[in-house]
Amino acid sequence: MKKLTFIKKAAIKKLILLGIAVLITSVYTSSFAQDTEETPDYPVRNPFETGTLIDNQTPLTPYKGMIEFQIYHRFGTVKNGISDLYGIYAPSNIRLGLNYGVTDKIMVGIGTTKDYKLQDIQWKYNFLQQTRSGKVPVFLTYYGNMVIDARADENFGPTDNYLFIHRISYFSQLILARKFNDIFTFQIAPECVYYNAVDPGMKNFNAGLSLGGRAKVLPSTSIIVEYDQPFTSTDVNNPKPNLGFGVEIGTGTHAFQIFMANYSQIINQRNLVYNTNDFTDGDLALGFNITVRF
């Protein structure tokens, strides 16, 4: 397969600036629009189906007292073709997680991921919720996690220098989102990662930016897309941008997402800092997410 030309940095900057401009224009328009009829000042309904777009977070949190059980599965890349049934027989990655709505605006959760034996604690807080009246024109949500790498001690350098904190990494994301109409929702999210311990030549602090959106095509079916652009690279580590696109089907108690993506680590900091799959080379893999609400 002929290698495609990699997206130029200038084109990426234009895409990011376009996303910011769309949100700012929408906020400005909504702030000064005057409705002829009073509208109850409630949050807009269903800007996204769940709290996860593909791997990135959305501004949604479970309602107070609600529990979410999540199953994430990533197959291998399709590049080997029929020899491993386009990645289905290849080594896969899995995450199981539970989220709990402490209030209608606060979520806490835990999870475990197969690759690198990652154990995560996550949290989310809604600063702002877009309202139907337009008084609040956007969602603004903070998401963070702390991840513990539970592999053997020798994976963290010389054993005489080993400390438990070397296993820990952190991820933070500030999500700005808007539901434009009953069909389209868009979000943009600056993000950062901190690893307490990294290999020589790498940086502890890493930054990036995420874009994502959903377009409803049927009452219970949507097209979903997300893109991550890492900003931090070194001579020994040059992570690739993350691209995912797929279909989402939702009901009152379940959400099912099936998609293709060039990242498989599920945990955000692993994808942003260590992804080496290049979607322009066809390094795509099939994945699916299942969310069950109680």
C-alpha positions in Angstrom: 0.0 0.0 0.0 1.4 3.4 -1.0 2.3 5.5 2.0 0.1 8.6 2.3 1.6 12.0 3.0 1.5 12.9 6.7 -0.7 15.8 7.7 1.4 19.0 7.8 1.7 20.9 11.0 0.2 24.0 9.3 -2.9 22.0 8.4 -3.3 20.7 11.9 -3.0 24.2 13.3 -5.7 25.4 10.9 -8.0 22.5 12.0 -7.5 23.4 15.7 -8.0 27.1 15.1 -11.2 26.4 13.1 -12.6 24.3 16.0 -11.9 27.1 18.5 -13.4 29.7 16.2 -16.6 27.6 15.7 -17.1 27.4 19.5 -16.3 31.0 20.2 -18.7 32.2 17.4 -21.4 29.9 18.7 -20.9 31.2 22.3 -21.0 34.8 21.2 -24.2 34.3 19.1 -26.0 32.4 21.9 -25.0 35.0 24.5 -26.6 37.8 22.6 -29.6 36.0 21.1 -33.0 37.0 22.6 -35.7 34.3 22.8 -39.3 35.4 22.3 -40.5 32.8 24.8 -39.1 31.9 28.2 -37.4 28.5 28.3 -36.8 26.5 31.5 -33.2 26.8 32.4 -32.4 23.1 32.3 -29.3 21.4 30.8 -29.7 20.4 27.2 -30.6 16.8 26.6 -28.1 14.2 25.4 -25.2 16.2 24.0 -23.4 12.9 23.9 -24.6 9.3 24.6 -22.1 8.6 27.3 -19.2 10.0 29.3 -16.7 8.6 26.7 -16.6 9.5 23.0 -14.2 6.8 21.9 -11.2 6.9 24.3 -11.5 10.6 25.2 -14.0 11.9 27.8 -17.1 13.9 27.0 -18.6 16.4 29.5 -21.3 14.0 30.7 -21.3 12.5 34.1 -23.6 9.8 35.6 -26.7 11.2 37.5 -26.5 11.2 41.3 -26.5 7.6 42.5 -26.1 6.0 39.0 -23.5 3.3 38.4 -21.9 2.7 35.0 -20.1 -0.5 34.0 -17.8 -0.1 31.1 -16.2 -2.7 28.8 -13.5 -1.5 26.4 -12.0 -3.8 23.8 -9.3 -3.1 21.2 -8.2 -5.7 18.6 -4.9 -5.7 16.7 -4.2 -3.6 13.6 -5.6 -4.7 10.3 -2.2 -4.5 8.4 -1.5 -8.2 8.6 -4.7 -8.9 6.6 -6.3 -12.3 6.6 -3.4 -14.0 8.5 -4.8 -12.8 11.8 -8.3 -12.0 10.5 -7.5 -8.3 10.2 -6.5 -8.0 13.8 -9.2 -10.0 15.5 -6.8 -12.9 16.3 -4.0 -10.5 17.2 -3.2 -9.7 20.8 -5.9 -7.4 22.2 -6.3 -4.9 24.9 -9.2 -4.7 27.4 -10.3 -2.3 30.1 -13.1 -2.9 32.7 -14.4 0.1 34.6 -17.0 1.3 37.1 -18.1 4.9 37.4 -20.4 6.4 40.1 -22.3 9.6 40.1 -21.6 11.3 43.5 -23.9 14.2 42.4 -25.3 15.2 39.1 -22.0 17.1 38.4 -19.4 14.9 40.1 -18.2 11.5 39.0 -15.6 9.1 40.4 -14.5 5.8 38.9 -12.0 2.9 38.9 -10.7 0.6 36.2 -8.2 -2.0 35.2 -6.5 -2.4 31.8 -4.8 -5.5 30.5 -1.8 -4.0 28.8 0.9 -2.9 31.3 -1.5 -4.0 34.1 -2.7 -0.5 34.6 -5.0 0.3 37.5 -6.8 3.7 37.3 -8.7 6.1 39.5 -10.6 8.8 37.7 -12.8 11.7 38.4 -14.8 14.3 36.6 -16.5 17.6 37.5 -18.9 19.8 35.5 -18.2 23.5 36.1 -20.8 24.5 33.5 -23.7 22.7 31.8 -25.2 24.1 28.6 -28.8 25.2 29.2 -31.8 25.0 26.9 -32.5 28.7 27.3 -29.0 29.6 26.0 -28.1 31.4 29.2 -25.1 29.0 29.6 -24.0 28.3 26.0 -21.4 25.5 26.6 -20.4 22.7 28.8 -17.1 23.1 30.7 -15.9 19.9 32.5 -12.6 18.9 34.1 -11.5 15.3 33.9 -8.5 13.7 35.6 -7.1 10.4 36.5 -4.2 8.7 38.4 -2.9 5.4 36.9 -0.7 2.9 38.6 1.5 0.5 36.5 1.3 -2.8 38.3 4.1 -4.6 36.4 7.1 -6.1 38.2 9.6 -3.8 39.9 12.3 -4.4 37.3 10.2 -2.6 34.7 11.0 0.7 36.4 14.8 0.8 36.2 17.5 -0.5 38.5 15.9 -2.2 41.5 18.1 -0.3 44.0 16.6 3.0 42.7 13.0 1.8 42.6 10.3 3.8 44.4 6.6 3.1 44.3 5.9 6.6 42.9 7.8 5.6 39.7 4.7 3.5 38.8 2.3 6.5 38.8 1.2 8.8 36.0 -1.5 11.5 35.8 -3.8 12.8 33.1 -5.9 16.0 33.0 -8.3 17.4 30.4 -10.4 20.5 30.3 -13.4 19.8 28.0 -15.3 22.6 26.3 -18.3 21.3 24.4 -21.4 22.6 22.7 -24.6 20.9 21.4 -25.4 23.0 18.3 -28.7 21.4 17.5 -30.4 18.0 17.8 -27.9 16.5 15.3 -24.4 17.9 16.0 -22.3 18.2 19.1 -18.6 19.3 19.1 -15.9 19.5 21.7 -12.3 20.7 22.1 -10.1 19.7 25.1 -6.5 20.8 26.0 -4.9 18.0 27.9 -1.7 17.2 29.8 0.1 14.1 31.1 2.7 13.7 33.8 4.8 10.6 34.4 6.8 10.4 37.6 9.4 8.2 35.8 10.2 8.0 32.1 12.9 6.5 30.0 16.1 8.5 29.4 15.6 11.2 26.7 11.8 11.5 27.3 9.9 14.3 29.2 7.9 13.8 32.3 5.4 16.5 31.3 3.5 16.1 28.0 0.8 18.2 26.4 -1.8 17.8 23.6 -5.2 18.8 22.3 -8.2 16.8 21.5 -11.1 17.4 19.1 -14.2 15.4 18.8 -17.8 15.3 17.8 -21.0 13.4 17.3 -23.6 13.6 14.5 -26.9 11.8 14.9 -28.2 10.0 11.8 -31.1 8.1 13.4 -32.9 8.6 16.8 -30.6 6.1 18.5 -27.6 6.0 16.1 -24.8 8.5 15.7 -21.5 8.9 13.8 -18.6 9.7 16.3 -15.1 11.0 15.6 -12.2 12.1 17.7 -8.6 13.3 17.1 -5.7 13.9 19.4 -2.7 16.0 18.5 0.4 15.5 20.8 2.5 18.6 21.3 5.5 17.0 23.1 8.1 15.0 21.3 11.8 14.2 21.8 14.6 12.5 19.8 13.7 9.2 21.4 9.9 9.6 21.5 7.8 11.1 18.7 4.1 10.0 19.3 1.7 9.9 16.4 -1.6 11.7 16.4 -4.6 9.7 17.4 -7.6 9.3 15.0 -10.8 7.3 15.7 -14.1 7.2 13.9 -17.2 4.9 14.3 -20.8 4.4 15.0 -22.6 4.7 18.3 -26.0 3.1 19.3 -27.7 4.1 22.5 -30.7 3.2 24.6 -31.8 4.4 28.0 -29.6 1.9 29.8 -26.9 0.9 27.3 -24.5 2.4 24.8 -22.6 0.5 22.2 -19.8 2.0 20.1 -17.9 0.2 17.3 -15.0 2.1 15.6 -11.7 2.1 13.8 -8.7 3.8 15.5 -4.9 3.9 15.3 -4.5 3.8 19.1 -5.1 0.8 21.4 -3.8 1.7 24.8 -7.3 2.9 26.1 -5.7 4.9 29.0 -5.3 8.5 27.8 -1.7 9.1 28.9 -0.5 5.9 27.1 -2.2 7.0 23.9 -1.0 10.6 24.0 2.6 9.8 24.9 3.4 6.4 23.5 1.2 5.8 20.4 3.4 4.7 17.4 0.7 3.6 15.0 0.4 6.0 12.1 -3.1 6.2 10.6 -1.6 7.5 7.3 0.1 4.1 7.0 -3.1 2.2 7.6 -2.2 1.3 11.2 -5.9 1.0 12.2 -7.6 -1.4 14.5 -11.1 -2.4 15.3 -12.5 -1.6 18.7 -15.7 -1.4 20.7 -17.0 0.1 23.9 -20.0 -1.1 25.9 -21.5 1.1 28.7 -24.3 -0.3 31.0 -26.1 2.0 33.4 -27.7 1.0 36.6 
